[in-house]
């Protein structure tokens, strides 16, 4: 397999990017063209259902958001823009918010969208199903008039926090007349969702594709630009590359093709590799130490094991340069809360050995001690990452029993049985750190059987207090300071830390315009995408 | 004859029950449950909600009770409900089954056509360049991983030459009537069926060659030749018919393995068949779906094997005589 250093990869990608960007700039003044069919895909599999109310991962989120909308959207420069809400305003004490809704919006079946739909979504869908602990403080929602809703909370709620929910995965607005009185999770409409969005589901051929047609009654008559949107699924990344080259695929999000193919695809300017559009779903690969296990409980041992790992090597070799070494617990793509003022653990095997000696683990009979490492096998890269970590630990005299189980077994071992000394996993964090990032560190994040939370048993009252304060601090500047404090404490205690920040990439034909402009491109409606053909 | 048919079909029932019990047990032994996957995917962390889901899906019942309930529902021709797909198992399988059947039949057809022809050619031209060519090709296609072969065929015929589509089963949005739709499916079928069929063709070619050479040596072939029959007639009417028996046996056995082989090919060609559904269901521990697919595919294999047995009667008078 050809090896691309990070620099080579970036240089080649940049060349293609610049070529197509220049081309894009040349068309900057061109009015968007109407019509055409966009064939899209992504780097994962078909969804289990086109809309999975509790979440269901990236795939159903991708398909649902083309038909079902939210109140707000978050752009890549972190500005909230109106979608179904025209205005979201906090009362003085930040314990209630008034939301003005967009008038003259209809559902795909012709019924009018009103405040009743939003109240129903908040109380019957967001609070019990999709929002989870994010909406713990929500006490009620009421209809003020046909197009105004009021949300009430039992504590002050920061504006950015609430708007993140309204523009996030949990904030999809569903039609009351379809879901009221039914089990929302199993409602048959989830396989052909009815929303207010720019596209209507025409046909879902399981195992192949879903076809959407233009919503002619969309609330913005100028949108969508496309007549038709098709999302197709290829399980194999090399097949996606072939589909691009054969002209049968226009755009695909989240690492759709093998990394070595990217420079080749973008070299002649026919395709663009875009890394924007993932700020609100920042993926990281993490390492965590089970605090229930004596062998990795001591801070010095954790530090030593972190110093044994060469993150640059991981980023360059395992991720072909599509990653950056992480700094602290907040992803570097989170421009609002990221901070460099945290302890870091540079690659230094000698220091690692000294720390282990000092911790009372000298090399005896060729080994200091043995740890079992579970690397969650849901990503191909985790297989390599697990094998690398095993070698890195063994280089400093720590024997490793490595397991790379399949998805279901990994979930059970890490998040239900807590059967690991060291675990390698992944998470996707939104810009708002509460609760998606903080629940990996708080005591109430320890929920046996609940995945992607605190599996290592770490509990620090200081962290719990900090997170409780972040959750209610309404002054944005003070909130940033609190998040920095939180980041410093957890990076010092190091129960779980990101090893590398992934740089997901979208591949698109150069004539696909207006993509990757949101903080979560995959989860936006794509109403403003157009084809320059 | 009728009695034999009925007896063969009745044997399918205990076989299916065995398949259900064995696979149910194997799935139970695998660590992790579909609830683990579901709660992870759906970010469910509320312990009360998790417990409610366990109760809803009958996971609190002991395994033998779960098995008994499943067997009872299968006997009532109900394969259960897939909570992952939010649809009845039978209906989801029926969505995928036609694609798999089409791919299976086409690839077996290609395998038989290419394999038998190549095997006959190699045997009648034994120890010539034709024989060597068939042998080398057979080894190559048997050894080449089908995903690699699939990608290579795609690069050549879809990307470079642009003759065939990269994947899928039909042109999305095309609505030109039944005949055009049939040709459209055939157009999409060429590459996946060829990639899958060539692997099996390699086996058939080797088997056919060996079988033909063995039959060539038998006395009745010498007799046929001494009677003055043409070489072509000897080969086609006497040798080929007898040499086909092992191929028929192999065909029956391979009908089951085609489903396994199609998992990879379906992934490469985005073919909407059962293979991808089975893979996804295993990974997500969606055991109602896994069991449903295995029950139906076992049924197909059992019926196909019964049909193969019956074909023996047609092909081999000695079996009829017994």
Interface residues (C-beta under 8 A of the other chain):
Chain A: X37 X39 X45 X46 X48 X49 X52 X54 X55 X56 X57 X132 X133 X185 X186 X188 X190 X191 X205 X206 X207 X208 X209 X211 X228 X230 X232 X233 X234 X235 X236 X238 X239 X242 X243 X245 X246 X248 X249 X405 X406 X407 X408 X409 X410 X411 X412 X413 X415 X416 X447 X448 X449 X450 X451 X452 X453
Chain B: X30 X31 X32 X33 X34 X36 X37 X39 X40 X41 X42 X43 X44 X45 X46 X47 X50 X83 X84 X85 X86 X87 X92 X95 X96 X99 X147 X151 X154 X155 X158 X159 X162 X165 X166 X167 X168 X169 X172 X173 X266 X267 X268 X269 X270 X271 X272 X273 X276 X277 X279 X280 X283 X284 X285
